[in-house]
């Protein structure tokens, strides 16, 4: 299993300054440049699509997620079964990409190629790690439960042996929307 020994910290408050220089968004009018805009989408969306790759073969899986923004660093948490194709791939290649989207609405037009859609989305890249420390797992599950509506005064008891907790350390993130 991968141990989290790598850390990444963005040193800016504006998302556009943090993007990799080779990743320029074509539609600047749809680009989201502030953390508050990215987090608003992440708060609204329920499903993260996790992109993995092994031996040049891509694998995409939809997952429930939660996230934290600590300073200017995003972390995503996912929960999983203890074994399976996804876990096999992660153990061999922990480079991932992800996508979330919401508020999709098709906008028809008179001509076929003039159709469009309204949407909000966030995409990014990072490294994924399997958490093996019980306290880290509990903290991640607390974040997860809070996002999904479980607000209990006392700390919950989790069966940590029945679930695998994954953590994505985000290296690159961007948001896009054409909903005003």
N, CA, C and O of each residue as an XYZ file, in Angstrom:
720
protein
N       0.833     -1.182      0.000
C       0.000      0.000      0.000
C       0.877      1.244      0.000
O       1.982      1.259      0.543
N       0.346      2.282     -0.626
C       1.069      3.543     -0.639
C       0.925      4.215      0.712
O      -0.148      4.204      1.316
N       1.990      4.785      1.167
C       1.924      5.588      2.374
C       1.993      7.040      1.945
O       2.681      7.383      0.983
N       1.284      7.882      2.659
C       1.281      9.282      2.289
C       2.534      9.957      2.835
O       2.605     10.320      4.009
N       3.512     10.114      1.963
C       4.747     10.781      2.354
C       4.947     12.035      1.530
O       5.907     12.778      1.735
N       4.053     12.265      0.612
C       4.166     13.378     -0.313
C       3.142     14.433      0.065
O       1.993     14.097      0.352
N       3.521     15.667      0.070
C       2.540     16.719      0.326
C       2.696     17.810     -0.703
O       3.756     17.968     -1.308
N       1.643     18.553     -0.894
C       1.608     19.586     -1.922
C       0.841     20.759     -1.353
O      -0.241     20.571     -0.796
N       1.362     21.952     -1.476
C       0.649     23.121     -0.985
C       0.645     24.199     -2.052
O       1.693     24.596     -2.562
N      -0.535     24.659     -2.376
C      -0.659     25.759     -3.315
C      -0.390     27.047     -2.557
O      -0.818     27.187     -1.411
N       0.298     27.973     -3.162
C       0.673     29.195     -2.461
C      -0.041     30.401     -3.062
O       0.580     31.432     -3.320
N      -1.330     30.270     -3.281
C      -2.057     31.402     -3.829
C      -3.520     31.300     -3.433
O      -3.984     30.246     -2.998
N      -4.242     32.400     -3.585
C      -5.663     32.427     -3.261
C      -6.532     32.353     -4.492
O      -7.739     32.143     -4.376
N      -5.966     32.515     -5.652
C      -6.722     32.545     -6.888
C      -6.416     31.278     -7.665
O      -5.257     31.009     -7.982
N      -7.449     30.491     -7.977
C      -7.279     29.202     -8.644
C      -6.479     29.326     -9.936
O      -5.608     28.498    -10.201
N      -6.765     30.356    -10.752
C      -6.121     30.446    -12.067
C      -4.608     30.557    -11.964
O      -3.903     30.152    -12.888
N      -4.097     31.087    -10.882
C      -2.649     31.173    -10.703
C      -2.042     29.821    -10.342
O      -0.834     29.627    -10.474
N      -2.872     28.890     -9.890
C      -2.400     27.590     -9.433
C      -2.424     26.529    -10.517
O      -1.850     25.455    -10.339
N      -3.071     26.807    -11.624
C      -3.160     25.814    -12.679
C      -1.814     25.631    -13.354
O      -1.016     26.565    -13.446
N      -1.577     24.437    -13.814
C      -0.345     24.172    -14.547
C      -0.352     24.984    -15.833
O      -1.389     25.127    -16.480
N       0.800     25.511    -16.198
C       0.885     26.400    -17.350
C       0.453     25.748    -18.658
O      -0.010     26.441    -19.565
N       0.596     24.431    -18.773
C       0.210     23.757    -20.006
C      -1.284     23.440    -20.046
O      -1.759     22.825    -21.001
N      -2.022     23.849    -19.028
C      -3.453     23.583    -18.958
C      -4.213     24.901    -18.995
O      -4.685     25.388    -17.967
N      -4.324     25.459    -20.161
C      -5.031     26.715    -20.337
C      -6.462     26.406    -20.767
O      -6.681     25.644    -21.709
N      -7.437     27.000    -20.074
C      -8.825     26.761    -20.424
C      -9.186     27.561    -21.666
O      -8.959     28.769    -21.732
N      -9.745     26.878    -22.639
C     -10.117     27.505    -23.904
C     -11.229     28.531    -23.702
O     -11.142     29.638    -24.234
N     -12.260     28.192    -22.954
C     -13.399     29.091    -22.741
C     -13.200     29.889    -21.459
O     -13.736     29.538    -20.408
N     -12.433     30.956    -21.555
C     -12.134     31.791    -20.390
C     -13.399     32.351    -19.740
O     -13.430     32.588    -18.532
N     -14.444     32.562    -20.550
C     -15.689     33.117    -20.018
C     -16.409     32.135    -19.088
O     -17.324     32.535    -18.368
N     -16.018     30.875    -19.092
C     -16.641     29.864    -18.239
C     -15.746     29.426    -17.083
O     -16.174     28.679    -16.204
N     -14.517     29.891    -17.092
C     -13.552     29.484    -16.076
C     -13.917     30.065    -14.712
O     -14.281     31.236    -14.602
N     -13.814     29.231    -13.674
C     -14.025     29.679    -12.303
C     -12.665     29.925    -11.675
O     -11.811     29.039    -11.658
N     -12.468     31.124    -11.163
C     -11.145     31.524    -10.707
C     -11.008     31.624     -9.189
O      -9.908     31.857     -8.687
N     -12.081     31.456     -8.467
C     -12.034     31.619     -7.012
C     -12.336     30.291     -6.307
O     -13.137     29.488     -6.786
N     -11.683     30.079     -5.166
C     -11.924     28.872     -4.381
C     -13.399     28.736     -4.002
O     -13.944     27.633     -4.033
N     -14.043     29.838     -3.648
C     -15.447     29.770     -3.223
C     -16.340     29.219     -4.320
O     -17.331     28.548     -4.029
N     -16.008     29.489     -5.580
C     -16.796     28.967     -6.696
C     -16.579     27.464     -6.877
O     -17.522     26.724     -7.154
N     -15.343     27.026     -6.720
C     -15.024     25.595     -6.808
C     -15.713     24.847     -5.666
O     -16.347     23.817     -5.892
N     -15.589     25.363     -4.443
C     -16.172     24.663     -3.298
C     -17.699     24.654     -3.365
O     -18.321     23.701     -2.895
N     -18.313     25.682     -3.931
C     -19.775     25.693     -4.081
C     -20.228     24.530     -4.963
O     -21.232     23.881     -4.668
N     -19.502     24.269     -6.030
C     -19.834     23.140     -6.903
C     -19.602     21.828     -6.167
O     -20.440     20.928     -6.227
N     -18.474     21.711     -5.475
C     -18.181     20.473     -4.740
C     -19.228     20.207     -3.661
O     -19.562     19.055     -3.387
N     -19.747     21.276     -3.048
C     -20.789     21.108     -2.035
C     -22.095     20.619     -2.658
O     -22.832     19.853     -2.036
N     -22.380     21.055     -3.871
C     -23.630     20.698     -4.544
C     -23.603     19.301     -5.167
O     -24.622     18.611     -5.188
N     -22.459     18.892     -5.666
C     -22.363     17.618     -6.384
C     -22.312     16.432     -5.430
O     -21.807     16.542     -4.313
N     -22.836     15.303     -5.882
C     -22.898     14.089     -5.068
C     -21.930     13.001     -5.521
O     -21.535     12.154     -4.721
N     -21.542     13.016     -6.802
C     -20.760     11.922     -7.374
C     -19.472     12.449     -7.993
O     -19.483     13.430     -8.736
N     -18.375     11.792     -7.681
C     -17.076     12.077     -8.283
C     -16.743     10.905     -9.198
O     -16.873      9.744     -8.810
N     -16.316     11.219    -10.408
C     -15.862     10.177    -11.326
C     -14.343     10.111    -11.228
O     -13.637     11.073    -11.528
N     -13.867      8.958    -10.803
C     -12.444      8.743    -10.564
C     -11.833      8.058    -11.772
O     -12.282      6.985    -12.176
N     -10.807      8.676    -12.352
C     -10.111      8.110    -13.497
C      -8.790      7.500    -13.068
O      -7.956      8.155    -12.443
N      -8.617      6.233    -13.415
C      -7.408      5.477    -13.100
C      -6.831      4.936    -14.397
O      -7.512      4.916    -15.422
N      -5.579      4.496    -14.358
C      -4.981      3.915    -15.553
C      -3.944      2.876    -15.146
O      -3.157      3.083    -14.222
N      -3.963      1.752    -15.860
C      -2.976      0.713    -15.646
C      -2.622      0.111    -16.989
O      -3.498     -0.276    -17.762
N      -1.328      0.036    -17.258
C      -0.817     -0.528    -18.509
C      -1.515      0.094    -19.724
O      -1.911     -0.602    -20.660
N      -1.652      1.405    -19.681
C      -2.215      2.177    -20.791
C      -3.699      1.905    -21.030
O      -4.225      2.229    -22.095
N      -4.379      1.311    -20.042
C      -5.810      1.059    -20.149
C      -6.532      1.896    -19.094
O      -6.309      1.709    -17.898
N      -7.398      2.820    -19.530
C      -8.110      3.655    -18.563
C      -9.239      2.897    -17.874
O      -9.786      1.934    -18.411
N      -9.570      3.357    -16.671
C     -10.674      2.807    -15.905
C     -11.348      3.969    -15.189
O     -10.688      4.748    -14.501
N     -12.651      4.084    -15.351
C     -13.413      5.189    -14.764
C     -14.485      4.615    -13.858
O     -15.194      3.684    -14.240
N     -14.606      5.170    -12.653
C     -15.591      4.657    -11.707
C     -16.252      5.829    -10.960
O     -15.558      6.692    -10.422
N     -17.587      5.856    -10.929
C     -18.285      6.891    -10.148
C     -18.264      6.532     -8.666
O     -18.434      5.371     -8.294
N     -18.052      7.545     -7.827
C     -17.960      7.297     -6.388
C     -18.563      8.451     -5.601
O     -18.536      9.598     -6.048
N     -19.108      8.143     -4.423
C     -19.460      9.190     -3.474
C     -18.156      9.786     -2.958
O     -17.128      9.110     -2.919
N     -18.204     11.052     -2.565
C     -16.973     11.700     -2.131
C     -17.263     12.748     -1.073
O     -18.407     13.149     -0.859
N     -16.209     13.172     -0.428
C     -16.204     14.340      0.440
C     -14.864     15.020      0.211
O     -13.944     14.421     -0.347
N     -14.754     16.258      0.636
C     -13.495     16.971      0.430
C     -13.218     17.891      1.608
O     -14.108     18.234      2.387
N     -11.968     18.273      1.708
C     -11.526     19.312      2.639
C     -10.671     20.287      1.861
O      -9.944     19.899      0.946
N     -10.759     21.540      2.222
C      -9.855     22.568      1.723
C      -9.129     23.092      2.945
O      -9.705     23.800      3.771
N      -7.850     22.735      3.053
C      -7.039     23.159      4.183
C      -6.030     24.164      3.643
O      -5.131     23.812      2.880
N      -6.191     25.412      4.048
C      -5.393     26.477      3.447
C      -5.800     26.585      1.992
O      -6.939     26.929      1.679
N      -4.882     26.295      1.123
C      -5.188     26.300     -0.313
C      -5.011     24.912     -0.929
O      -4.881     24.778     -2.146
N      -5.006     23.882     -0.078
C      -4.828     22.507     -0.552
C      -6.141     21.732     -0.462
O      -6.748     21.638      0.605
N      -6.569     21.179     -1.598
C      -7.753     20.327     -1.630
C      -7.364     18.871     -1.362
O      -6.346     18.382     -1.852
N      -8.203     18.192     -0.571
C      -8.106     16.757     -0.335
C      -9.494     16.166     -0.586
O     -10.498     16.720     -0.138
N      -9.548     15.055     -1.294
C     -10.796     14.346     -1.507
C     -10.726     13.011     -0.779
O      -9.676     12.372     -0.726
N     -11.869     12.596     -0.216
C     -11.966     11.316      0.467
C     -13.014     10.459     -0.230
O     -14.086     10.944     -0.594
N     -12.696      9.195     -0.408
C     -13.582      8.226     -1.027
C     -13.593      6.996     -0.134
O     -12.605      6.713      0.544
N     -14.701      6.263     -0.129
C     -14.700      4.995      0.604
C     -14.944      3.876     -0.392
O     -15.585      4.071     -1.425
N     -14.434      2.723     -0.072
C     -14.439      1.624     -1.028
C     -14.495      0.288     -0.313
O     -14.227      0.185      0.884
N     -14.852     -0.736     -1.085
C     -14.691     -2.105     -0.600
C     -13.194     -2.362     -0.422
O     -12.356     -1.628     -0.946
N     -12.888     -3.385      0.303
C     -11.493     -3.691      0.626
C     -10.692     -4.215     -0.559
O      -9.462     -4.182     -0.538
N     -11.369     -4.693     -1.579
C     -10.657     -5.251     -2.731
C     -11.481     -5.012     -3.988
O     -12.655     -4.645     -3.934
N     -10.826     -5.232     -5.118
C     -11.497     -5.066     -6.404
C     -10.562     -4.432     -7.419
O      -9.415     -4.106     -7.111
N     -11.064     -4.266     -8.617
C     -10.253     -3.749     -9.721
C      -9.657     -2.380     -9.410
O      -8.475     -2.142     -9.659
N     -10.481     -1.477     -8.863
C     -10.024     -0.130     -8.539
C      -8.824     -0.172     -7.590
O      -7.828      0.519     -7.802
N      -8.933     -0.992     -6.541
C      -7.864     -1.080     -5.541
C      -6.616     -1.704     -6.151
O      -5.500     -1.267     -5.870
N      -6.799     -2.717     -6.980
C      -5.650     -3.337     -7.663
C      -4.891     -2.308     -8.493
O      -3.660     -2.288     -8.495
N      -5.633     -1.450     -9.199
C      -4.985     -0.424    -10.029
C      -4.271      0.595     -9.154
O      -3.121      0.943     -9.422
N      -4.941      1.079     -8.111
C      -4.344      2.096     -7.227
C      -3.035      1.598     -6.614
O      -2.090      2.373     -6.467
N      -2.970      0.327     -6.261
C      -1.751     -0.225     -5.666
C      -0.579     -0.219     -6.639
O       0.579     -0.255     -6.221
N      -0.873     -0.175     -7.932
C       0.184     -0.170     -8.942
C       0.444      1.204     -9.545
O       1.548      1.478    -10.015
N      -0.563      2.064     -9.533
C      -0.413      3.402    -10.117
C      -1.340      4.350     -9.363
O      -2.558      4.294     -9.535
N      -0.774      5.216     -8.533
C      -1.611      6.100     -7.726
C      -1.842      7.474     -8.359
O      -2.310      8.387     -7.678
N      -1.528      7.638     -9.627
C      -1.873      8.861    -10.352
C      -3.337      8.769    -10.770
O      -3.756      7.779    -11.370
N      -4.113      9.804    -10.452
C      -5.536      9.788    -10.769
C      -5.970     11.127    -11.355
O      -5.283     12.141    -11.229
N      -7.125     11.093    -11.995
C      -7.830     12.316    -12.353
C      -9.257     12.151    -11.847
O      -9.690     11.046    -11.519
N      -9.980     13.264    -11.789
C     -11.349     13.202    -11.281
C     -12.192     14.274    -11.948
O     -11.682     15.247    -12.504
N     -13.510     14.063    -11.875
C     -14.471     15.012    -12.421
C     -15.736     14.941    -11.599
O     -16.182     13.857    -11.224
N     -16.318     16.100    -11.317
C     -17.652     16.198    -10.739
C     -18.435     17.196    -11.578
O     -17.872     18.165    -12.088
N     -19.731     16.956    -11.718
C     -20.568     17.921    -12.431
C     -21.974     17.886    -11.857
O     -22.399     16.891    -11.270
N     -22.687     18.989    -12.036
C     -24.054     19.071    -11.560
C     -24.785     20.169    -12.324
O     -24.185     20.918    -13.095
N     -26.073     20.246    -12.099
C     -26.944     21.261    -12.690
C     -26.961     21.206    -14.217
O     -27.113     22.233    -14.879
N     -26.806     20.013    -14.766
C     -26.813     19.869    -16.222
C     -28.215     20.097    -16.767
O     -29.195     19.556    -16.254
N     -28.292     20.913    -17.821
C     -29.567     21.139    -18.503
C     -29.303     21.328    -19.989
O     -28.558     22.222    -20.392
N     -29.922     20.476    -20.795
C     -29.787     20.547    -22.244
C     -30.581     21.759    -22.753
O     -31.709     21.999    -22.324
N     -29.965     22.523    -23.683
C     -30.604     23.692    -24.279
C     -30.737     23.446    -25.784
O     -29.763     23.594    -26.521
N     -31.935     23.071    -26.244
C     -32.126     22.801    -27.673
C     -32.096     24.085    -28.506
O     -32.282     25.189    -27.995
N     -31.859     23.903    -29.787
C     -31.843     25.027    -30.731
C     -32.466     24.564    -32.041
O     -32.767     23.383    -32.212
N     -32.656     25.499    -32.958
C     -33.245     25.180    -34.264
C     -32.341     24.257    -35.080
O     -32.824     23.342    -35.747
N     -31.041     24.495    -35.028
C     -30.065     23.698    -35.768
C     -29.357     22.738    -34.802
O     -29.064     23.089    -33.659
N     -29.093     21.539    -35.281
C     -28.489     20.510    -34.439
C     -27.172     20.960    -33.806
O     -26.969     20.749    -32.611
N     -26.302     21.556    -34.556
C     -24.985     21.937    -34.036
C     -25.015     23.204    -33.192
O     -23.972     23.650    -32.714
N     -26.179     23.783    -33.005
C     -26.300     24.961    -32.146
C     -26.813     24.613    -30.754
O     -26.921     25.492    -29.900
N     -27.132     23.339    -30.513
C     -27.556     22.925    -29.190
C     -26.399     23.160    -28.210
O     -25.230     23.141    -28.598
N     -26.736     23.377    -26.959
C     -25.718     23.547    -25.933
C     -26.245     22.961    -24.629
O     -27.282     22.296    -24.618
N     -25.557     23.198    -23.567
C     -25.990     22.730    -22.252
C     -25.511     23.717    -21.194
O     -24.479     24.370    -21.348
N     -26.273     23.808    -20.135
C     -25.873     24.549    -18.942
C     -25.300     23.517    -17.969
O     -25.808     22.400    -17.875
N     -24.247     23.891    -17.250
C     -23.595     22.942    -16.352
C     -22.657     23.671    -15.407
O     -22.331     24.844    -15.594
N     -22.234     22.937    -14.384
C     -21.160     23.342    -13.479
C     -20.270     22.124    -13.333
O     -20.775     21.014    -13.167
N     -18.953     22.302    -13.389
C     -18.070     21.144    -13.258
C     -16.731     21.524    -12.638
O     -16.299     22.676    -12.679
N     -16.096     20.509    -12.064
C     -14.740     20.628    -11.511
C     -13.969     19.411    -11.998
O     -14.470     18.288    -11.936
N     -12.758     19.631    -12.479
C     -11.878     18.535    -12.884
C     -10.514     18.742    -12.235
O     -10.159     19.856    -11.851
N      -9.764     17.665    -12.118
C      -8.437     17.803    -11.540
C      -7.637     16.521    -11.613
O      -8.079     15.501    -12.142
N      -6.439     16.616    -11.059
C      -5.493     15.506    -11.022
C      -4.870     15.442     -9.636
O      -4.888     16.419     -8.888
N      -4.327     14.299     -9.310
C      -3.639     14.174     -8.038
C      -3.080     12.786     -7.834
O      -3.007     11.972     -8.754
N      -2.691     12.544     -6.605
C      -2.189     11.240     -6.167
C      -3.195     10.688     -5.169
O      -3.690     11.414     -4.307
N      -3.492      9.405     -5.291
C      -4.430      8.764     -4.377
C      -3.674      7.816     -3.455
O      -2.754      7.113     -3.872
N      -4.087      7.817     -2.190
C      -3.440      6.999     -1.180
C      -4.488      6.204     -0.412
O      -5.597      6.688     -0.186
N      -4.144      5.012     -0.018
C      -4.984      4.199      0.855
C      -4.587      4.537      2.282
O      -3.435      4.342      2.671
N      -5.534      5.040      3.061
C      -5.230      5.403      4.443
C      -5.141      4.137      5.287
O      -6.024      3.280      5.233
N      -4.070      4.028      6.063
C      -3.915      2.837      6.899
C      -3.883      3.163      8.388
O      -3.828      2.251      9.213
N      -3.914      4.411      8.737
C      -3.929      4.838     10.131
C      -5.383      5.024     10.578
O      -6.141      5.743      9.927
N      -5.773      4.388     11.671
C      -7.161      4.448     12.120
C      -7.635      5.873     12.387
O      -8.775      6.204     12.060
N      -6.803      6.717     12.967
C      -7.231      8.091     13.251
C      -7.463      8.865     11.946
O      -8.415      9.638     11.845
N      -6.600      8.657     10.955
C      -6.805      9.299      9.646
C      -8.105      8.821      9.005
O      -8.830      9.611      8.399
N      -8.400      7.521      9.142
C      -9.648      6.972      8.603
C     -10.856      7.606      9.289
O     -11.817      7.995      8.625
N     -10.809      7.707     10.613
C     -11.916      8.307     11.363
C     -12.127      9.757     10.957
O     -13.260     10.189     10.745
N     -11.030     10.509     10.849
C     -11.146     11.911     10.448
C     -11.765     12.038      9.051
O     -12.615     12.897      8.820
N     -11.337     11.183      8.131
C     -11.881     11.213      6.772
C     -13.368     10.855      6.776
O     -14.158     11.488      6.075
N     -13.751      9.850      7.557
C     -15.158      9.469      7.628
C     -16.010     10.558      8.267
O     -17.168     10.733      7.888
N     -15.459     11.289      9.226
C     -16.185     12.431      9.806
C     -16.462     13.485      8.732
O     -17.566     14.024      8.658
N     -15.465     13.776      7.906
C     -15.643     14.741      6.805
C     -16.697     14.214      5.836
O     -17.568     14.955      5.380
N     -16.604     12.940      5.536
C     -17.538     12.306      4.609
C     -18.974     12.374      5.147
O     -19.894     12.755      4.423
N     -19.153     12.009      6.399
C     -20.492     11.992      6.986
C     -21.085     13.397      7.061
O     -22.286     13.576      6.859
N     -20.259     14.380      7.348
C     -20.752     15.760      7.409
C     -21.256     16.217      6.038
O     -22.311     16.845      5.946
N     -20.512     15.907      4.974
C     -20.944     16.305      3.630
C     -22.282     15.674      3.279
O     -23.117     16.299      2.625
N     -22.481     14.452      3.708
C     -23.669     13.722      3.307
C     -24.802     13.784      4.331
O     -25.721     12.965      4.308
N     -24.721     14.778      5.236
C     -25.866     15.091      6.071
C     -25.937     14.461      7.440
O     -26.951     14.607      8.124
N     -24.909     13.772      7.865
C     -24.921     13.172      9.186
C     -24.247     14.143     10.144
O     -23.021     14.255     10.148
N     -25.029     14.843     10.954
C     -24.498     15.841     11.886
C     -24.873     15.421     13.311
O     -25.926     15.791     13.829
N     -24.014     14.669     13.906
C     -24.261     14.169     15.251
C     -23.276     14.836     16.205
O     -22.106     15.024     15.873
N     -23.756     15.187     17.379
C     -22.909     15.864     18.363
C     -21.683     15.035     18.745
O     -20.554     15.526     18.722
N     -21.923     13.777     19.094
C     -20.799     12.948     19.498
C     -20.171     12.280     18.280
O     -20.817     12.120     17.244
N     -18.943     11.905     18.411
C     -18.234     11.225     17.321
C     -18.859      9.861     17.069
O     -19.230      9.152     18.004
N     -18.967      9.512     15.827
C     -19.543      8.224     15.449
C     -18.515      7.114     15.626
O     -17.304      7.329     15.564
N     -19.047      5.931     15.846
C     -18.205      4.742     15.873
C     -18.241      4.140     14.471
O     -19.315      3.926     13.910
N     -17.090      3.875     13.919
C     -17.001      3.328     12.577
C     -16.395      1.932     12.632
O     -15.503      1.662     13.437
N     -16.879      1.060     11.780
C     -16.284     -0.254     11.624
C     -15.169     -0.114     10.584
O     -15.387     -0.338      9.393
N     -13.998      0.251     11.040
C     -12.889      0.574     10.143
C     -12.342     -0.634      9.398
O     -11.633     -0.480      8.404
N     -12.663     -1.828      9.867
C     -12.177     -3.026      9.199
C     -13.011     -3.410      7.981
O     -12.603     -4.258      7.188
N     -14.179     -2.787      7.831
C     -15.077     -3.182      6.739
C     -15.029     -2.228      5.545
O     -15.733     -2.435      4.557
N     -14.217     -1.203      5.633
C     -14.184     -0.201      4.569
C     -12.747      0.265      4.344
O     -11.945      0.337      5.275
N     -12.449      0.575      3.100
C     -11.156      1.142      2.741
C     -11.371      2.633      2.492
O     -12.306      3.015      1.788
N     -10.523      3.466      3.057
C     -10.637      4.909      2.870
C      -9.499      5.366      1.961
O      -8.326      5.082      2.203
N      -9.883      6.077      0.920
C      -8.933      6.597     -0.058
C      -8.855      8.112      0.074
O      -9.860      8.778      0.324
N      -7.659      8.643     -0.095
C      -7.451     10.088     -0.005
C      -6.730     10.555     -1.263
O      -5.669     10.040     -1.614
N      -7.322     11.534     -1.932
C      -6.666     12.150     -3.081
C      -6.033     13.457     -2.625
O      -6.713     14.326     -2.079
N      -4.747     13.592     -2.847
C      -4.046     14.856     -2.629
C      -4.037     15.541     -3.997
O      -3.362     15.093     -4.924
N      -4.784     16.618     -4.104
C      -5.002     17.275     -5.395
C      -3.776     18.076     -5.797
O      -3.253     18.872     -5.017
N      -3.327     17.855     -7.024
C      -2.192     18.586     -7.577
C      -2.635     19.701     -8.522
O      -1.941     20.706     -8.675
N      -3.789     19.518     -9.151
C      -4.289     20.477    -10.136
C      -5.807     20.410    -10.109
O      -6.385     19.323    -10.100
N      -6.452     21.569    -10.096
C      -7.909     21.600    -10.060
C      -8.403     22.814    -10.824
O      -7.787     23.878    -10.786
N      -9.519     22.646    -11.516
C     -10.122     23.783    -12.209
C     -11.635     23.607    -12.236
O     -12.153     22.493    -12.158
N     -12.320     24.726    -12.346
C     -13.773     24.708    -12.391
C     -14.264     25.444    -13.613
O     -13.602     26.340    -14.136
N     -15.447     25.043    -14.058
C     -16.031     25.635    -15.266
C     -17.543     25.657    -15.110
O     -18.135     24.696    -14.619
N     -18.167     26.751    -15.526
C     -19.613     26.843    -15.453
C     -20.109     27.834    -16.500
O     -19.444     28.827    -16.795
N     -21.272     27.554    -17.050
C     -21.926     28.543    -17.889
C     -23.294     28.887    -17.334
O     -24.196     29.294    -18.065
N     -23.433     28.715    -16.027
C     -24.644     29.116    -15.314
C     -24.294     30.344    -14.487
O     -23.389     30.313    -13.653
N     -24.997     31.383    -14.720
C     -24.708     32.643    -13.990
C     -25.576     32.764    -12.773
O     -25.478     33.747    -12.040
